[in-house]
């Protein structure tokens, strides 16, 4: 696969993700069990471990299918 085709697919994926963001947030992606949230008086730290793993698996499957 050429780099230009990969960049086009990546760009279209980002556009689709941006358009679907309201739906994704309603599903609960980003607030999965396994995501770490630390809240103190003056700050909040959010570490999306489970969300990152899920997105990685989905992107790996999409790229594997695209490369096939």
C-alpha positions in Angstrom: 0.0 0.0 0.0 1.4 3.4 -0.9 1.9 6.1 1.6 -0.6 8.4 -0.2 -3.3 5.8 0.0 -2.6 5.3 3.7 -2.7 9.0 4.4 -6.1 9.3 2.6 -7.5 6.5 4.6 -6.2 8.0 7.8 -7.7 11.4 6.9 -11.1 9.9 6.0 -11.0 7.9 9.3 -10.4 11.1 11.3 -13.3 12.9 9.5 -15.6 10.0 10.2 -14.5 9.9 13.8 -15.2 13.6 14.1 -18.7 13.3 12.6 -19.5 10.3 14.8 -18.1 11.8 18.0 -21.6 12.7 19.5 -22.7 9.1 19.0 -19.5 7.7 20.4 -19.7 9.8 23.5 -23.3 8.6 24.1 -22.2 5.0 23.9 -19.7 5.5 26.7 -16.5 5.2 24.8 -14.0 7.1 26.9 -15.6 6.0 30.2 -14.9 2.3 30.1 -14.1 0.2 33.2 -10.3 0.2 33.3 -9.9 3.9 32.5 -8.2 5.7 35.3 -9.5 9.0 36.6 -7.7 10.8 39.5 -9.5 13.9 40.8 -8.0 16.2 43.4 -9.0 19.7 44.5 -7.3 21.6 41.8 -6.7 19.1 39.0 -8.0 16.0 37.2 -5.9 13.3 35.5 -7.6 11.0 33.0 -5.7 7.9 31.7 -7.9 6.0 29.1 -6.2 2.6 29.3 -9.2 0.4 28.3 -10.4 2.9 25.7 -6.9 3.0 24.1 -6.8 -0.8 24.0 -10.2 -1.0 22.4 -9.4 1.6 19.8 -6.1 -0.1 19.0 -7.8 -3.4 18.4 -10.4 -1.8 16.2 -7.8 0.1 14.1 -5.6 -3.0 13.8 -8.6 -4.9 12.4 -9.5 -2.1 10.0 -5.9 -1.8 8.7 -5.6 -5.6 8.5 -8.7 -5.7 6.3 -7.6 -2.8 4.2 -4.2 -4.4 3.6 -5.8 -7.8 2.6 
